[in-house]
Amino acid sequence: MKNIIIVKDLKKRFGELQAVKGIDFYVEKGKLFAFLGPNGAGKSTTIDILCTLLKPDCGEIMIDGHVLGKEDAAIRNSIGVVFQESVLDPLLTVQENLITRARFYKMSKSQIIETVEKVGVIANVTEFINRPYGKLSGGQRRRADIARALVNTPKILFLDEPTTGLDPKTKESVWKTIYDLQKKTGMTIFLTTHYMEEAATADFIIIINHGEIVAKGTPYNLQEKHSSDTMRMKPKDVDKIKDLLNEAQFHYQEKNGLIIADISETMDSIPILNKAKPFLESFEVIHGSMEDVFLNITGGEYDA
């Protein structure tokens, strides 16, 4: 699998503050990559550098085969960015905004028409493409933002907190658009988010803190390593269940009629559940979450 982004020894300082401290990572082509970190971790600085908005102090960066600092125009042609704050004109219709964006790439009139129609379908904005951007709902604006980022047919799409402030139903709609887009085009998605349930859908995750990479891996591997599973039991005989847990040296607590025990991994629950079966009304085993991972790794700091 080709690495479409390669970062080596990236550093950036602002006065006395060293925002990024020599980080190394890569992003595989066609993958959904999540880049996480609390406020002040160096996450935004790194992304601004990758998007050619900020110059690094040192480091080697390749994006789609182009060298950052030498081939920035080619890099900008290879990427699309959905910023946390919209850059579209609220008074113009979605179509007018997309046409304005397409003109930046010196397209002919026929190319502009074809491109606007294509990205409108891909981002699912055709039903409101003639409405002013400022009159759209939050989810519609986000889909229009995605359409704008697709005008130059990018190979990499940067999504900076794409669903911040949206209700759950609208978030689901935006993510359906993103997943459909990736499936249809094979585009690489570079995601930042503080919603850990979104990060859990990524192919690979990097967590940065205080300018350094502190963890990386697949969501499952990070959950296995940095979080603990939980076994919740609704007992028929509380004392019997407690005796079994004490004997097995499980740490547990009672809450709302349930006994909640920490387990290092899911398979550890099987022996105790076999013994506890006659004394249980019901149970569930819950795998450690990405939120647990994030909080454990960053020492309780949360980018919310």
Secondary structure, DSSP 4 states (H G I P E B T S, - for coil): --EEEEEEEEEEEETTEEEEEEEEEEEETT-EEEEE--TTSSHHHHHHHHTTSS--SEEEEEETTEETTTSHHHHHHHEEEE-SS--S-TTSBHHHHHHHHHHTTT--HHHHHHHHHHHHHHTT-GGGTTSBGGGS-HHHHHHHHHHHHTTT--SEEEEESTTTT--HHHHHHHHHHHHHHHHHH--EEEEE-S-HHHHTTSSEEEEEETTEEEEEE-HHHHHHHH--EEEEEEESSHHHHHHHHHHTT--EEEETTEEEEEESSGGGHHHHHHHHGGGEEEEEEEPPPHHHHHHHHHTT----
